[in-house]
Amino acid sequence: MCGCGQDAPISPIKHTKEQAKSTKVYSASQFPRMQRDKSFLDYEIIHKSGKSVIPWAVAMESKFGEPNTDHFITHFGFPNEKENTWNSECFFGDRYIFTMQIQIAVDYQKKIVSLVGRPSFYVTEIISATPDGSDAVGRNFKFGEKEFQVLSESDWDFGSIGFDTAGPPVLGFDLVKAMTQAPRYPISLTK
C-alpha cells in the first residue's frame, strides 16, 4: 500500500484577531458556483460521456454528492492535444479534498471521452487556510485502483487504506472549497 505515513493529531486552526485584521477576509458566499448555460451543451455532453467509461468518478459523486463533487478535463477545447486529464474532485469533512485523475482522449466530433491510462487517487488534508483563502496548507496521500476498491468496499472508510480522516473541521475550508469550485462548470454524472 502506498501512503504518506501518519502525522501526530492536528488541532483545529483559529485565526487571531491580528491575522484577520492584517488580511482581507472573504466569505464563501462571495464565490458563487458557475450556473448551467446552454452555450456549454457540447462541454456537458462530452463530460457526461465519462459516465460510461470512468466508473470511479461516478462512484465518487454517488458517495459525496453533486454539490461537493467537480468533474473537469484539463486542456479541454484543445483538439490538437492527443491526451487530456480527467479530474474528479470531492470536498468532504470540512477538511479533505479527494481527487481522481486519469488520462483520456477527447473526440470532439463524436463528443465522447475514452480512457488512455489508469487512475490515480489523492486525498489532501487541509491543515490550515488563510482568512483570505489565498493559501491552504495540507498533506497528501496518493493511492491506486487496488486501494480505491478497498476504500469503496469499506463504505468509504479512508482508514482502511491507511489515511485517517477523523480530523476536526478547518476554519476557512468553506472558502477554500468555494474559491476552488467557483470557476468550474458544474457537471453531474449521476443525474
C-alpha positions as CSV (number, residue, x, y, z in Angstrom):
1,M,0.0,0.0,0.0
2,C,1.3,3.5,-0.8
3,G,0.9,6.4,1.6
4,C,2.3,9.3,3.3
5,G,2.5,8.0,6.8
6,Q,0.5,9.3,9.7
7,D,1.4,12.5,11.4
8,A,0.6,13.5,15.0
9,P,-3.0,14.6,15.6
10,I,-3.7,18.1,14.3
11,S,-5.6,20.7,16.2
12,P,-8.1,23.0,14.6
13,I,-6.6,26.3,13.4
14,K,-8.1,29.5,14.8
15,H,-7.2,32.8,13.2
16,T,-6.1,35.5,15.6
17,K,-7.7,39.0,15.5
18,E,-4.3,40.3,14.3
19,Q,-4.3,37.8,11.3
20,A,-7.9,38.7,10.4
21,K,-7.1,42.5,10.6
22,S,-3.9,42.2,8.5
23,T,-5.6,40.2,5.7
24,K,-8.7,40.9,3.8
25,V,-11.2,38.3,4.8
26,Y,-13.6,36.8,2.3
27,S,-16.6,34.6,2.7
28,A,-17.6,31.6,0.7
29,S,-20.8,33.4,-0.5
30,Q,-18.6,35.8,-2.4
31,F,-17.6,33.0,-4.8
32,P,-20.8,31.5,-6.3
33,R,-20.6,28.4,-8.5
34,M,-21.0,28.8,-12.2
35,Q,-24.5,28.4,-13.4
36,R,-25.5,25.9,-16.2
37,D,-25.7,27.6,-19.6
38,K,-27.0,26.4,-23.0
39,S,-23.8,27.6,-24.7
40,F,-22.0,24.8,-22.7
41,L,-24.1,22.0,-24.3
42,D,-21.1,20.3,-26.1
43,Y,-19.0,20.6,-23.0
44,E,-21.7,18.9,-20.9
45,I,-22.3,16.1,-23.5
46,I,-18.6,15.3,-23.7
47,H,-18.2,15.3,-19.9
48,K,-21.3,13.2,-19.4
49,S,-19.9,10.6,-21.8
50,G,-17.4,9.9,-19.0
51,K,-20.2,8.2,-17.0
52,S,-19.9,5.1,-19.1
53,V,-16.1,4.8,-19.1
54,I,-15.0,6.3,-15.8
55,P,-16.8,4.3,-13.0
56,W,-14.5,5.7,-10.3
57,A,-15.9,9.3,-11.0
58,V,-19.5,8.0,-10.8
59,A,-18.8,6.2,-7.5
60,M,-17.1,9.3,-6.0
61,E,-20.0,11.6,-6.9
62,S,-22.5,9.0,-5.7
63,K,-20.8,8.9,-2.3
64,F,-20.0,12.6,-1.8
65,G,-22.9,14.3,-3.7
66,E,-23.1,16.6,-6.7
67,P,-22.6,19.9,-4.8
68,N,-19.4,18.5,-3.3
69,T,-18.0,17.0,-6.5
70,D,-16.5,18.5,-9.6
71,H,-15.6,16.8,-12.9
72,F,-13.4,18.6,-15.4
73,I,-11.0,18.0,-18.2
74,T,-7.6,19.7,-18.2
75,H,-6.9,21.4,-21.5
76,F,-10.5,20.9,-22.7
77,G,-11.1,22.5,-26.1
78,F,-7.6,22.0,-27.5
79,P,-8.3,19.4,-30.2
80,N,-4.6,19.0,-31.1
81,E,-3.9,17.6,-27.6
82,K,-3.6,13.8,-28.0
83,E,-4.3,13.2,-24.3
84,N,-6.1,15.2,-21.7
85,T,-6.5,14.6,-17.9
86,W,-10.0,13.9,-16.5
87,N,-10.3,15.2,-12.9
88,S,-13.0,14.3,-10.4
89,E,-12.7,16.2,-7.1
90,C,-14.7,15.8,-3.9
91,F,-14.8,18.0,-0.8
92,F,-15.7,16.4,2.5
93,G,-15.5,16.6,6.2
94,D,-14.8,20.3,6.1
95,R,-11.1,19.4,5.8
96,Y,-10.5,16.9,3.0
97,I,-10.2,17.0,-0.8
98,F,-10.4,13.7,-2.6
99,T,-9.2,13.7,-6.3
100,M,-9.1,11.2,-9.1
101,Q,-7.1,11.8,-12.2
102,I,-6.9,9.7,-15.4
103,Q,-5.5,10.2,-18.8
104,I,-8.2,10.3,-21.5
105,A,-8.7,11.2,-25.2
106,V,-11.4,13.5,-26.2
107,D,-13.2,13.1,-29.6
108,Y,-14.7,16.5,-30.2
109,Q,-16.6,15.3,-33.3
110,K,-18.2,12.3,-31.6
111,K,-18.5,14.2,-28.3
112,I,-17.1,11.3,-26.2
113,V,-14.1,10.6,-24.0
114,S,-12.1,7.3,-23.9
115,L,-9.6,6.0,-21.4
116,V,-5.9,6.2,-22.2
117,G,-4.4,5.4,-18.8
118,R,-5.2,4.1,-15.3
119,P,-6.5,6.3,-12.5
120,S,-4.5,7.8,-9.7
121,F,-6.2,9.0,-6.5
122,Y,-5.2,11.6,-4.0
123,V,-6.5,12.8,-0.6
124,T,-5.4,16.2,0.6
125,E,-5.9,17.1,4.2
126,I,-6.2,20.8,4.6
127,I,-4.5,21.7,7.9
128,S,-4.9,25.4,7.8
129,A,-6.3,28.1,5.5
130,T,-5.6,31.8,5.5
131,P,-8.5,34.2,6.2
132,D,-8.5,35.5,2.6
133,G,-8.4,32.0,1.1
134,S,-5.2,32.6,-0.8
135,D,-3.3,29.8,0.8
136,A,-4.1,26.4,2.3
137,V,-1.6,24.1,3.9
138,G,-2.1,20.4,3.9
139,R,-0.6,16.9,3.5
140,N,-1.2,14.5,0.7
141,F,-1.8,10.8,0.3
142,K,-1.6,9.0,-3.1
143,F,-3.1,5.6,-3.9
144,G,-4.2,3.4,-6.9
145,E,-7.0,1.3,-8.1
146,K,-6.5,-1.5,-5.6
147,E,-6.8,0.8,-2.7
148,F,-9.8,2.5,-4.3
149,Q,-11.5,-0.9,-4.4
150,V,-10.8,-1.4,-0.7
151,L,-12.0,2.1,0.1
152,S,-15.3,1.7,-1.8
153,E,-15.9,-1.8,-0.3
154,S,-15.3,-0.4,3.2
155,D,-18.1,2.1,2.9
156,W,-15.5,4.8,2.2
157,D,-13.5,4.4,5.4
158,F,-10.2,6.0,4.4
159,G,-8.6,4.4,7.4
160,S,-9.0,1.1,5.6
161,I,-6.2,2.3,3.2
162,G,-4.1,3.9,5.8
163,F,-5.3,7.5,5.9
164,D,-7.2,8.8,8.9
165,T,-10.0,11.3,8.1
166,A,-11.1,12.0,11.6
167,G,-9.6,15.4,11.9
168,P,-11.7,18.4,13.1
169,P,-13.2,20.9,10.7
170,V,-10.8,23.6,9.4
171,L,-11.7,27.2,9.8
172,G,-11.8,28.6,6.2
173,F,-12.3,25.3,4.4
174,D,-15.7,26.5,3.1
175,L,-13.8,29.4,1.5
176,V,-11.1,27.1,0.0
177,K,-13.9,25.0,-1.4
178,A,-15.9,28.0,-2.8
179,M,-12.8,29.6,-4.4
180,T,-11.8,26.3,-6.0
181,Q,-15.3,25.5,-7.3
182,A,-16.3,29.0,-8.5
183,P,-14.6,28.9,-11.9
184,R,-15.7,25.3,-12.7
185,Y,-18.7,24.5,-14.7
186,P,-21.0,22.1,-12.8
187,I,-21.2,18.6,-14.2
188,S,-23.1,15.7,-12.7
189,L,-22.6,12.1,-13.7
190,T,-25.3,10.8,-11.5
191,K,-28.3,12.8,-12.8
